[in-house]
């Protein structure tokens, strides 16, 4: 079926789930102690984000932030801080996103592609603005993407109301059956199904096994989408 719109998760769906755990998170974790210790010399944005944690003691603040990362908490302030730190990594060329080639092709050929990730919209744009190209250089595919959603704009990814909000935002509230949502997380797919969106389970190397995998339409690549 040709879908009018595609809504795509990122980690485990359009790029390896290991990218976040083995590249982005370690990069951020390595920067946290320095950022907190020398917070006075950081940008206004970073200082403001750090202040929102309401932890004046620097050692305690650093431990708190690192604890949120270790527990994989979807904390909005944390996500914004991560996005800022990752921006510096992308800008310096230290970080490039290993988006799957078939995912890049799918995004380029489909006219209405949207991203929905727990990572901030800014972090999403950074990732798609610094995709590892075939020659090793960074490639910007943001112009191929029509819109972005995160937990701040739309709510938690396991809540059906979040998908209802997205349908409204992309003008597809009356035609959810024409929207395909791809994710490696069955709970997210189940939430999207509740509002009538068609779903697809991403099966990629490194993804966690899904016990009831036969309950979902699975995709090992996106060549035919």
Protein Blocks (a to p, Z undefined) as FASTA:
>chain_A
ZZfbdcddfehplpcfklmmmmmmmmmmmmmmmmmmmmmmmcfklmmmmmmnopablklm
mmmmmmmmmnopacfklmmmmmmmmmmmmmnopaccdddfklmmmmmmpmbdcdddfbdf
klmmmmmmmcccfkopacdfklmpgbdcdfklnopfkbfklmmmmmmmnopmmmmmlpcc
ddfbfklmmmmmmnopacdddddehiacdfklmlpccdfbfklZZ
